[in-house]
Amino acid sequence: MLQAIGGESGDYTPCSFMLFFSLYRTCRTELSFVSRQVEMGLDAFVHVGHLNHTLHGYGALSPEVKVDEWVEASDGARVFCRRLETPRGPLTAKVKQVDRWPTKKDFPLMKDWLVPRSGEFLIKPEEDLERLGYVLGPFKDADIHALKEEAAAARKIAEKHGLLQVGGYKGYTKPGPSGVQVDPGVMGCDAMAWLSGFETIMVLSLTRPEIVREYAQIIHQWNLKQIGIYLDVTAADLIIRRGWYETTEFWTPEAWRQIILPTLEAEGRLIHQAGKKFGYIVTSAYLPLLDDIFASGVDVLIGVDPCEGKGTDLSAVKSKAAAKKKALWGGVSGPLTIEQGSAEGIECAVRSALSVLGKGGGFILSPVDNVSENSARTRRNVQEFIGSWKKLRSQCG
């Protein structure tokens, strides 16, 4: 895995699921999750743990903030309301319940599901940026200690099996049915979607870019603190930043370069100074940005999706990565090819990914971005996928 992330070729192209929620939810422990992947023959990685298991909820709030929540009725719907009293003034949000979400027990500050349901977003960028720091508050000693303990257990698992250790973004708090899918972690401007809604951000990035640049820097400074903690108390070989919404579907290339690129560069420097690798999850509409992404210090682009990724020309992506000796991770669609596809289609997709993206090394095969469905067909197709990879991994590439 480290050879591949370094842009090199090994004995074969490795296969490691970037996200594998369908399996994760059936396991009771991290050891079980990793061991089952190893038994499948996969080049599994071990996640070092979450800095804060409740980060999506209230884990990042400053202790100076007072929280008030209530439910209103509006046009026959329930609207979940929140008011945060900060030392610099209040922040308010209103979220319409759709498909029985949110609930009183599950009404987080940051999550993808908030975006289409929000009638009022928590952060209004033109007036609330001085209050944002109280939402992205200090990390508690108890959370750092918990991460340190998780990281120690992860290191034992990794050393037992000789596996890569990964920190930063994870996506699930813990294995089993009691685990919660979460969106925050080491992140950039994706947080703006949850806190402010992207229509506002897209307009401001063009009309008042200085506001969005300041917004990005506040998130970035908080991000640097997260990364520093991961580097300090874990043995992670790779730190991952999520950037699903840092694409040209939301940003013009010029705005991306002015607002997002400087944060990537600074985070990459910090990670490289510690002798670690930097991974960036972005799965669509990144081709116009790819030279800048690799020049920023990103070592591996995670999420190369040949089906749902807009503008994903595999040959062009591989050419740019190879020229910079950078790595790619992905190559096959999780929902379309693995969850809904046929055995013949799976083998064809694996062959294409290995032949194009695996050529010359620097590639890790994975469904993109997840296998989350746990149906009989999906389980059968996972086996077809792994079988195709084992058959073709030394022939192609």
C-alpha positions as semicolon CSV with decimal commas, in nm:
position;residue;x (nm);y (nm);z (nm)
1;M;0,000;0,000;0,000
2;L;0,281;0,244;0,083
3;Q;0,453;0,158;-0,244
4;A;0,134;0,234;-0,434
5;I;0,075;0,560;-0,243
6;G;0,432;0,654;-0,328
7;G;0,348;0,620;-0,699
8;E;0,546;0,300;-0,734
9;S;0,466;-0,053;-0,851
10;G;0,488;-0,364;-0,635
11;D;0,435;-0,732;-0,699
12;Y;0,070;-0,663;-0,780
13;T;-0,190;-0,386;-0,766
14;P;-0,338;-0,377;-0,414
15;C;-0,711;-0,375;-0,344
16;S;-0,846;-0,192;-0,039
17;F;-1,202;-0,066;0,010
18;M;-1,189;0,307;0,080
19;L;-1,523;0,269;0,261
20;F;-1,699;-0,061;0,336
21;F;-2,001;0,025;0,550
22;S;-2,197;-0,292;0,468
23;L;-1,926;-0,503;0,632
24;Y;-1,844;-0,253;0,908
25;R;-2,200;-0,253;1,039
26;T;-2,195;-0,633;1,078
27;C;-1,877;-0,637;1,288
28;R;-1,856;-0,594;1,663
29;T;-1,498;-0,467;1,684
30;E;-1,236;-0,294;1,470
31;L;-1,025;-0,610;1,493
32;S;-1,309;-0,816;1,350
33;F;-1,360;-0,568;1,065
34;V;-0,994;-0,574;0,970
35;S;-0,955;-0,950;1,017
36;R;-1,251;-1,028;0,792
37;Q;-1,101;-0,815;0,517
38;V;-0,765;-0,986;0,557
39;E;-0,941;-1,323;0,531
40;M;-1,095;-1,205;0,203
41;G;-0,743;-1,141;0,076
42;L;-0,781;-0,762;0,069
43;D;-0,500;-0,518;0,144
44;A;-0,697;-0,372;0,433
45;F;-0,595;-0,064;0,628
46;V;-0,652;0,014;0,996
47;H;-0,811;0,342;1,095
48;V;-0,643;0,492;1,400
49;G;-0,974;0,618;1,543
50;H;-1,191;0,928;1,574
51;L;-1,064;1,240;1,742
52;N;-1,421;1,299;1,857
53;H;-1,704;1,049;1,818
54;T;-1,965;1,322;1,865
55;L;-1,806;1,577;1,632
56;H;-2,112;1,578;1,406
57;G;-2,333;1,653;1,707
58;Y;-2,194;1,893;1,966
59;G;-1,839;1,767;2,002
60;A;-1,680;2,080;1,857
61;L;-1,881;2,342;2,045
62;S;-1,689;2,576;2,270
63;P;-1,779;2,532;2,639
64;E;-1,880;2,900;2,638
65;V;-2,177;2,826;2,410
66;K;-2,526;2,777;2,550
67;V;-2,764;2,557;2,348
68;D;-3,141;2,591;2,321
69;E;-3,351;2,359;2,100
70;W;-3,720;2,325;2,031
71;V;-3,967;2,194;1,771
72;E;-4,218;2,409;1,583
73;A;-4,509;2,319;1,356
74;S;-4,512;2,477;1,009
75;D;-4,749;2,384;0,723
76;G;-4,815;2,046;0,880
77;A;-4,446;1,966;0,919
78;R;-4,220;1,952;1,223
79;V;-3,936;2,203;1,219
80;F;-3,638;2,144;1,448
81;C;-3,494;2,470;1,575
82;R;-3,162;2,548;1,739
83;R;-3,016;2,859;1,897
84;L;-2,653;2,878;2,005
85;E;-2,566;3,168;2,232
86;T;-2,201;3,258;2,176
87;P;-2,003;3,538;2,343
88;R;-2,019;3,721;2,008
89;G;-2,393;3,678;1,957
90;P;-2,650;3,412;1,867
91;L;-2,656;3,155;1,586
92;T;-2,988;3,004;1,479
93;A;-3,094;2,720;1,252
94;K;-3,423;2,562;1,144
95;V;-3,448;2,217;0,984
96;K;-3,766;2,063;0,845
97;Q;-3,826;1,700;0,934
98;V;-3,838;1,486;0,618
99;D;-3,862;1,105;0,620
100;R;-3,868;1,118;1,001
101;W;-3,534;1,299;1,024
102;P;-3,407;1,486;1,220
103;T;-3,528;1,368;1,559
104;K;-3,477;1,496;1,911
105;K;-3,207;1,233;1,960
106;D;-3,043;1,291;1,622
107;F;-3,018;1,659;1,534
108;P;-2,649;1,716;1,458
109;L;-2,469;2,037;1,376
110;M;-2,298;1,894;1,068
111;K;-2,433;1,631;0,830
112;D;-2,520;1,601;0,460
113;W;-2,887;1,542;0,543
114;L;-2,918;1,894;0,685
115;V;-2,861;2,061;0,350
116;P;-3,189;1,987;0,165
117;R;-3,396;2,017;0,486
118;S;-3,269;2,350;0,616
119;G;-3,493;2,653;0,603
120;E;-3,238;2,856;0,798
121;F;-2,872;2,764;0,814
122;L;-2,667;2,806;1,129
123;I;-2,391;3,024;0,981
124;K;-2,481;3,326;0,767
125;P;-2,135;3,403;0,626
126;E;-2,182;3,776;0,579
127;E;-2,260;3,829;0,948
128;D;-2,159;3,523;1,151
129;L;-1,794;3,444;1,078
130;E;-1,675;3,595;1,408
131;R;-1,901;3,339;1,581
132;L;-1,788;3,038;1,376
133;G;-1,490;2,977;1,601
134;Y;-1,725;2,886;1,884
135;V;-1,876;2,609;1,668
136;L;-1,529;2,483;1,574
137;G;-1,411;2,496;1,930
138;P;-1,112;2,351;2,114
139;F;-1,057;1,977;2,126
140;K;-1,111;1,842;2,473
141;D;-0,843;1,656;2,664
142;A;-1,084;1,365;2,709
143;D;-1,130;1,335;2,330
144;I;-0,755;1,343;2,270
145;H;-0,704;1,076;2,536
146;A;-0,976;0,859;2,378
147;L;-0,810;0,891;2,037
148;K;-0,475;0,796;2,191
149;E;-0,627;0,478;2,334
150;E;-0,797;0,389;2,006
151;A;-0,473;0,454;1,820
152;A;-0,280;0,222;2,051
153;A;-0,528;-0,058;1,982
154;A;-0,517;0,017;1,608
155;R;-0,139;0,000;1,608
156;K;-0,147;-0,350;1,755
157;I;-0,388;-0,465;1,484
158;A;-0,178;-0,303;1,212
159;E;0,145;-0,454;1,340
160;K;-0,014;-0,797;1,372
161;H;-0,115;-0,800;1,005
162;G;0,143;-0,561;0,860
163;L;-0,116;-0,305;0,750
164;L;-0,131;0,064;0,665
165;Q;-0,262;0,299;0,937
166;V;-0,497;0,580;0,833
167;G;-0,620;0,888;1,021
168;G;-0,835;1,191;0,952
169;Y;-1,165;1,110;0,788
170;K;-1,339;0,784;0,880
171;G;-1,715;0,809;0,819
172;Y;-1,847;0,586;1,100
173;T;-1,804;0,619;1,474
174;K;-1,774;0,250;1,559
175;P;-1,860;-0,092;1,416
176;G;-2,192;-0,267;1,466
177;P;-2,553;-0,150;1,459
178;S;-2,493;0,110;1,730
179;G;-2,237;0,293;1,518
180;V;-2,335;0,626;1,362
181;Q;-2,249;0,744;1,011
182;V;-2,082;1,084;1,040
183;D;-1,963;1,340;0,787
184;P;-1,713;1,565;0,970
185;G;-1,349;1,483;1,034
186;V;-1,043;1,631;0,870
187;M;-1,224;1,844;0,613
188;G;-1,219;2,167;0,423
189;C;-1,498;2,364;0,263
190;D;-1,738;2,069;0,278
191;A;-1,826;2,206;0,621
192;M;-1,971;2,514;0,454
193;A;-2,243;2,298;0,295
194;W;-2,365;2,175;0,632
195;L;-2,334;2,506;0,814
196;S;-2,438;2,755;0,544
197;G;-2,585;2,572;0,245
198;F;-2,397;2,574;-0,083
199;E;-2,615;2,813;-0,285
200;T;-2,503;3,097;-0,058
201;I;-2,138;2,989;-0,071
202;M;-2,137;2,950;-0,450
203;V;-2,274;3,302;-0,498
204;L;-2,041;3,460;-0,243
205;S;-1,737;3,285;-0,393
206;L;-1,804;3,492;-0,706
207;T;-1,945;3,815;-0,564
208;R;-1,759;3,849;-0,232
209;P;-1,475;3,595;-0,240
210;E;-1,298;3,761;0,053
211;I;-1,579;3,640;0,285
212;V;-1,553;3,281;0,167
213;R;-1,173;3,298;0,184
214;E;-1,197;3,405;0,549
215;Y;-1,453;3,127;0,611
216;A;-1,214;2,871;0,456
217;Q;-0,925;2,996;0,668
218;I;-1,123;2,958;0,991
219;I;-1,203;2,597;0,901
220;H;-0,843;2,545;0,789
221;Q;-0,690;2,666;1,116
222;W;-0,918;2,428;1,302
223;N;-0,825;2,155;1,055
224;L;-0,456;2,210;1,125
225;K;-0,525;2,151;1,494
226;Q;-0,700;1,822;1,412
227;I;-0,417;1,708;1,187
228;G;-0,159;1,804;1,449
229;I;-0,333;1,588;1,709
230;Y;-0,349;1,290;1,472
231;L;0,020;1,331;1,397
232;D;0,105;1,366;1,766
233;V;-0,089;1,081;1,928
234;T;-0,131;0,822;1,651
235;A;0,096;0,622;1,423
236;A;-0,105;0,703;1,108
237;D;0,091;0,657;0,785
238;L;-0,172;0,845;0,584
239;I;-0,388;1,144;0,681
240;I;-0,705;1,185;0,474
241;R;-0,899;1,507;0,411
242;R;-1,251;1,475;0,273
243;G;-1,336;1,706;-0,018
244;W;-1,644;1,563;-0,187
245;Y;-1,778;1,916;-0,244
246;E;-1,448;2,080;-0,332
247;T;-1,507;2,031;-0,705
248;T;-1,596;2,232;-1,013
249;E;-1,959;2,133;-0,959
250;F;-1,956;2,393;-0,679
251;W;-1,651;2,610;-0,743
252;T;-1,506;2,782;-1,047
253;P;-1,143;2,682;-1,099
254;E;-1,037;3,039;-1,018
255;A;-1,232;3,047;-0,690
256;W;-1,102;2,700;-0,599
257;R;-0,744;2,811;-0,654
258;Q;-0,788;3,129;-0,451
259;I;-0,986;2,982;-0,162
260;I;-0,922;2,608;-0,131
261;L;-0,576;2,547;-0,280
262;P;-0,383;2,744;-0,014
263;T;-0,541;2,534;0,261
264;L;-0,447;2,209;0,084
265;E;-0,090;2,328;0,043
266;A;-0,050;2,420;0,410
267;E;-0,205;2,095;0,533
268;G;0,014;1,895;0,296
269;R;0,326;2,068;0,429
270;L;0,234;1,988;0,789
271;I;0,171;1,622;0,707
272;H;0,490;1,587;0,501
273;Q;0,699;1,752;0,772
274;A;0,593;1,463;0,995
275;G;0,704;1,215;0,728
276;K;0,347;1,103;0,651
277;K;0,137;1,083;0,335
278;F;-0,157;1,306;0,244
279;G;-0,480;1,165;0,093
280;Y;-0,764;1,369;-0,057
281;I;-1,114;1,229;-0,116
282;V;-1,277;1,390;-0,419
283;T;-1,481;1,181;-0,661
284;S;-1,619;1,403;-0,938
285;A;-1,552;1,709;-1,156
286;Y;-1,188;1,751;-1,050
287;L;-1,007;1,713;-1,383
288;P;-0,958;2,092;-1,435
289;L;-0,803;2,106;-1,086
290;L;-0,595;1,790;-1,096
291;D;-0,257;1,947;-1,172
292;D;-0,308;2,187;-0,881
293;I;-0,424;1,906;-0,650
294;F;-0,108;1,707;-0,713
295;A;0,114;2,017;-0,695
296;S;-0,040;2,105;-0,358
297;G;0,121;1,804;-0,191
298;V;-0,162;1,550;-0,216
299;D;0,001;1,207;-0,251
300;V;-0,307;1,002;-0,334
301;L;-0,635;1,106;-0,491
302;I;-0,904;0,888;-0,337
303;G;-1,229;0,823;-0,522
304;V;-1,162;0,781;-0,896
305;D;-1,516;0,695;-1,013
306;P;-1,548;0,594;-1,382
307;C;-1,930;0,592;-1,379
308;E;-2,069;0,863;-1,152
309;G;-1,767;1,091;-1,145
310;K;-1,837;1,382;-1,378
311;G;-1,560;1,429;-1,632
312;T;-1,359;1,132;-1,507
313;D;-1,147;1,039;-1,808
314;L;-0,944;0,751;-1,665
315;S;-0,661;0,786;-1,918
316;A;-0,629;1,160;-1,858
317;V;-0,640;1,117;-1,480
318;K;-0,373;0,845;-1,495
319;S;-0,154;1,051;-1,726
320;K;-0,156;1,347;-1,489
321;A;-0,093;1,129;-1,183
322;A;0,192;0,939;-1,347
323;A;0,359;1,262;-1,460
324;K;0,376;1,377;-1,096
325;K;0,440;1,027;-0,958
326;K;0,118;1,050;-0,758
327;A;-0,124;0,773;-0,665
328;L;-0,489;0,699;-0,742
329;W;-0,736;0,498;-0,533
330;G;-1,065;0,367;-0,672
331;G;-1,147;0,269;-1,029
332;V;-1,484;0,088;-1,000
333;S;-1,828;0,224;-0,909
334;G;-1,958;0,091;-0,577
335;P;-2,333;0,152;-0,623
336;L;-2,358;0,083;-0,996
337;T;-2,104;-0,195;-1,054
338;I;-2,086;-0,374;-0,718
339;E;-2,433;-0,323;-0,571
340;Q;-2,630;-0,343;-0,897
341;G;-2,400;-0,500;-1,155
342;S;-2,347;-0,843;-1,309
343;A;-2,050;-1,077;-1,278
344;E;-1,949;-1,003;-1,638
345;G;-1,973;-0,629;-1,580
346;I;-1,766;-0,651;-1,265
347;E;-1,482;-0,838;-1,434
348;C;-1,488;-0,591;-1,723
349;A;-1,473;-0,294;-1,482
350;V;-1,188;-0,446;-1,284
351;R;-0,993;-0,523;-1,601
352;S;-1,039;-0,166;-1,725
353;A;-0,935;-0,013;-1,394
354;L;-0,626;-0,228;-1,362
355;S;-0,523;-0,183;-1,727
356;V;-0,559;0,196;-1,733
357;L;-0,508;0,315;-1,375
358;G;-0,275;0,036;-1,265
359;K;-0,029;0,080;-1,548
360;G;0,315;0,150;-1,401
361;G;0,195;0,131;-1,040
362;G;0,065;0,405;-0,815
363;F;-0,284;0,257;-0,797
364;I;-0,508;0,099;-0,532
365;L;-0,824;-0,070;-0,656
366;S;-1,149;0,002;-0,468
367;P;-1,521;0,043;-0,519
368;V;-1,604;0,416;-0,513
369;D;-1,689;0,550;-0,280
370;N;-1,854;0,282;-0,072
371;V;-2,026;-0,053;-0,058
372;S;-2,308;0,019;0,184
373;E;-2,588;-0,216;0,077
374;N;-2,591;-0,553;0,252
375;S;-2,808;-0,756;0,013
376;A;-2,739;-1,108;-0,108
377;R;-2,656;-0,971;-0,454
378;T;-2,411;-0,718;-0,313
379;R;-2,234;-0,982;-0,103
380;R;-2,212;-1,208;-0,407
381;N;-2,081;-0,925;-0,623
382;V;-1,819;-0,832;-0,364
383;Q;-1,683;-1,184;-0,399
384;E;-1,694;-1,151;-0,778
385;F;-1,504;-0,824;-0,752
386;I;-1,235;-0,968;-0,526
387;G;-1,210;-1,281;-0,742
388;S;-1,168;-1,074;-1,058
389;W;-0,900;-0,863;-0,891
390;K;-0,706;-1,171;-0,776
391;K;-0,723;-1,320;-1,126
392;L;-0,622;-1,004;-1,309
393;R;-0,402;-0,811;-1,065
394;S;-0,073;-0,946;-1,200
395;Q;-0,183;-0,962;-1,565
396;C;-0,300;-0,602;-1,602
397;G;-0,117;-0,283;-1,524
